């Protein structure tokens, strides 16, 4: 049990650290300090099964609500996923089949519960109510909002000005998401800053159905490993929640120094004062950014895997990257005695095509027994096993055999 002062401190942290918008702040503060457990809604559109550290920011905030005794309600958007959320998009997204949605949702939840306490979470499928929605229900819902208001959303406004198509199904998306809040009688809805418009529509629609409007809380969009764009699988700058510990550790160690402050505040529970000391030390040269990244990596891998996995990943990183030793274990791949280097890269599973393998070579990321390979057309003749390295973290031992191409 927490004391009143401790509870107030936890609420203040929830409302200020790693948050951008809070609507309505004072009301939400009072409700968080109250005795009634709040229903905190997270809408999940399982258009892709992979979750990255950008999602982890939101999940950690949900965990803060749970620590205060509140209930997380996860809405699996098995209907809206077939439309595709247009937020931040410049074109209509393709619809998914029911089978794709179900498979993605299962994978999503497996990763989600690595962070959020399953015993304090309720999983609800959107089709529970939309599966029996009639045309009359649709007309009643759409009558409660205007096209003019929908077109004030930034992405819709841009596409409208440019003459790009906007389908009726896309315009329906914010209303369907809003009705989810009506169906579960949400007290709070949480999402990224790109979801703010949709979350506010939820407040309006709840009011139209005679319910107390939900409060809204948004979290920042995490910058990816490139240090510029938001983390996204589409941009190739993401760190997946289910990555192996060694791979996750290595990617965290590769992030640019200037994003460390955001990563520390959004992805760890380190006190703000301690983070400020770390960042000040990096600025004045008394603390090596590499050491700060290593601590960050240990904390994240410990949370998403285990402290033991984090320690093994740290030792692996030291061995491979600092000491330039080979990993203790690596896959052995049977290969022909004579092959082009790009074919060996594909056979090892480090590239999906010869063209992709060729790019890896020309970018200087391929080594054979430590020797950099510069010619993508180089023919390799093997009489004994040799180590293929692609990038900083991928290794395979190539074993010559009578394998045929």
N, C-alpha and C positions, 0 to 999 in steps of 0.2 A: 504493500500500500504506500502511496505517495502522500506527503503532507500537502496542505493547501498551497504553501509557497512553492514546493517542487512542481506541483501540477501547473501553477501559473507560469513557471519558467518553461515547462514543456510546451504549453500552449503558445507562449510568446515565440519560442523557437520555431514551432510549426508554422506560425503565421508570417515569420520574417525571413528565416534562412531558407534559401533555395525556392523562394516564391516570387512571383511577379505581380499578378493581379489577385486581390481578395475582395469579393463582392458578396455580402456587405460585411466589412471587417469587424466592426464592433458587435454586430449581431452574432456573427460566427464565434467571436471570442466568448461571448456570454453563453452560447449554446455548448461550446467545447468545455466550459467550466461547470456546466450543469450536470444534473444527475442522470438525465435520459440519454442512453446510447444513441448517437446519430447514425443514420444510414448514409454512408459515403459511397457515392456511385462512381464507377469507372466504366466507361463504354469501350469495349474492345471490338475493333473491326478486323477480324483475322484475315486480312488480305494477303499477309505473308507470315509464315510460321516463325521466322527468326526474330528474336528479340535482342536488342543491343543495349549498350550502357545508356543510351538516350532514354529508353523505356525505364531503365533501372532507376533513373532520377525520380520518375513518377511513382514507381513501386515503393521506393524508400519513403516517400511522403505518406503513402497509404499505411506503411508500417508505423509511422508516427501516430496516425489516427488510431490504429489498433492498440498501441501502447497506452493510449488514454482511455481505452475501453470501448471504442466505437466500432461499428460493424461495417466492413467493406462489402459492397454489393457489386459484383462484376457482371456486366451485361454483355453477353456474347452476341454480337450483332450479326446473327446469321441471315437476317433479311437485308440490312443495310450494306453488308459486305458484298451482296450481289449487285448493288449499285456502285459501290466504291466511293469513299469520302473524297469530295473534290477539294477539300481544304488545301490551299497552297498549290493547287494544280492549275496548269494553263490549258489543259485539255481533258476531255472526259476519260475516265478510267474504265477499263474493261470489266464486265460483270464476271463473277465467279459462280461456279456450279455449287449446288448444295453439298456434294461430296467433297469438293475442294475446301469449302468453308469448314466442314466438320473435321477434316484432317488437320487443317491449319489451327483450328481452335484447340484441339487436343495437344498439339505441340506447344502452342502458346502457353497453355495453362501449366504444362509440365515445367516450363521455365519460370513462369510467374510465381509458382509456389516455392521456388528456390529463395524468394525474398519475402513474400507475404505469408503470414500465418494462416494456414488453411482452416484451422479451427475457428477463426474469427472472420471467415469470408463466406459469402453466399454467392453461388454461381447460378445465373438465370439466363436462359436462352430467349432471345427476343421473339422467336416464333411462338412463345407461350401466349403472347397476346396478339401479335400480328398474324398468326396462323388462322385466327378466326375473325380477322378484321373484314368488315363488309364494305361495300362501296359507300354506304351511308356513313360509316365511321370515317372513311377517307375524306369525304366531302365535309363532314363536321370538323375534322382536324384542319383541313386546308382553309376553311372559312375563318379560322382564328388568327391568320397571319396574312400579310400582303406581299405581293411580288416586289413592290417598291422597297420594302424593308429588306427582303432577301438580296436584292441587287445592290444594297449598300455594302455587302461583304466584299472585301478587297479583291479576292480572286474572281468573283462573279463580275464585279464592276469592270475590271481590266478586260476580261473576255468580251463583255458586252460592248465596251468601247472599241475593241479591235474587230468586232464583227465575228468573233469565234463562236461556234455553236455551244449552247447551254441547253441540255436536255431537261425535260420536265422531271425525270427521275432524280437528277442532281438537285433540282430545287426542292424536291421532297425530302432530301437527306436530312437537313437540319430539323425539319418538323418531325421526322420519324425518331431521330435521336432525342428530341425534346419530349416526345410522348413516352419514351422509356422512363423518363423521370416521373411522369404522371403515373405510369403503371406500377412502379416500385415505391412511389411517394418518397423520393430522395430528399434528404436534408441538405446534402452537399454534393457537388459534382466537381471532379478534379480532372485536369487534362493539361496538355502543353499549351503554350501561348498561341499556337496556330489554331487552337480549338475554342478560343474565347468567344467568338461570335456564336457558335453552336451552343455553348454553355449558357450564354445569355438568352438565347431563344428559348432554352429550357425553362428559364425563370418566367418568361412571358406566357408560355403555353401552360405551365402549371397554374398560373394566376387565372388564365382563361377557363380552366377546368375547376376553379373554386378551391384550389389548394394553396397552401403557404409556399411561396417561391423558394426554390433551393438557393443556398449560398454557393458561390463559385470560387475556386482556387486554381490558379494556373502555375505551372513550373516552367523554368527556362528550357529552351531547346539546346541540348549539349552540342558543343562544337566537336567535330570529328577529329581523327588523328592527323588530318592535314593542317589543323589549326585555323581553318578558314570557313569552310562550309559546315552546316549542321550535320551531325552524325546520321548517316543513311547508308543502307546497303546499296542503293542506286549509285552513290558517289564512291563506293569502295573505301570509305574512310571510317568504317565501323569496327567495334569490338563486340562480338556476340557474347551473350550471357552464358551460352553453353559451349564456348570454346574450351579446348583442353587447357589446364592450368598453365603449362609452359608457354603455349601460344598467347594466351591472355596476358601473362606477365610480360612477355617480350613486346607485345603491341603497346602496352601501357608505358613501358620504358622508352618507346619511340615517339611519344607525343611531344610537340614543341613546348619549350619552357614557358611561353607566355600564356598557355591555357591551364597551367598547374593550379592557379588560384581557384578557377571555376571547378576543376575536377575535385579538388580537396573539399570544397564547400558543398558540392552537389552530391558527391559519391562517398563521403566518409562522415563519421561522427566526431572528428577531431574538433576541439573547441576553436572558435573563431580567433581567440587570442593566440593560440598556438600556431594556427595557420598564418596569421599576420607575422609572427616571429620568423617562420620558415621563409616566407616571401621576402621579408626585409633582408634576411641573411643572403638570399640569392641575389638581391639587388646590390648589396655592398660587398659581395664576394666572399663572405665568411662561410657560406653554405653552398655546397655543390648541388646544382639542380638534379644531378643523377641520383644523389642520395634521397632527395625528396620524392623523386619518381619511384624509387625502389620501395620506399615506405608506403606510398600510394598503392603500388602494385600488390604489396603484401596484404594490405587491408582489403582491397577489392577481391583478390583471389581467395582470401580467407572467408569472406562473406559468401561468395558464390560457390565455393568448393569446400575447403576446410583449411584450418591453420597448417595442418601437416602438408597438404597439397601446395600451399603457398610457400612453405619452406623448401620443399623439393623443387618448385619452380624457380625460386630464388637461386638455389644452388646450381640448377641447370643453366640459368642465365649467366651466372658467374663463370661457369666452366666453358660455355660455348662462346660467349660474347666478350667477357673481360679477359679470360685466360686463353681464348682462342683454341680450346681443346674441342675434340669431337664429342658428341653426346655418347653416353654409355650404351644406349640402345638406339638403333635405327632400323627401319625396314630393309630387308634384303630382297632385291629384285633380280630375277633371272632375265638376262638380256642376251641377244646374239653377240658373237665374238666381234662382229664388225657392223657398226651402225653409225648413222649420222647423229651428232649430239642432240639435235632437236627431237629425233625419234626416241632417244634415251630419256629425255625430259618428259615426253608424253607417256612413255611406258612406266616411268616412275610415279606418274599421277600428279606431277607438278604443273602440268599444262593440259588443257583440253584439246588442243590442236597444234599442228606444226607451226602455224602462224603465230599462235600465242607463245610457243616455245622460242621461236625466232626473235620475238620482241624481248623476251627475257635475256637472251644472249646479247643482243645489241645494246641493251641497257646496262650491261656489265654485271649482271647478277648471277652468273653461272660459273661454278668452279668444279674442276676435277682434281681431287687430291690436293686442294689448295691453290691450284693453278687457274687463273682466270681464263675463261674461254671467250675469245673475241669474234671468232668466225662461226656464224650459225650453220654453215655448210660443212664444218669440220667433221671428218670421218674418224671415229674412235675405234681402234683395234685393241681388244682386251685379251690378255693372257692370264690375268689374275684379277681378283676383286679390286674395285676402285670406288672411292667415295664421291658421289655427286652432291653438290651443294647448290641450292637455288635460293637466293635471298639470304637473309641472316639466320632463319630458323628452320629451314627444311633440308633434311639430309636423307640420303639413301645409299646403301652399299650395293653397287652393281656387280653381280656375279656372272661371269661369262658361262654360257651353256650352249646347247645345241638348239635353243629356242629360235623359231623362224618368225620373220616379220609377217 
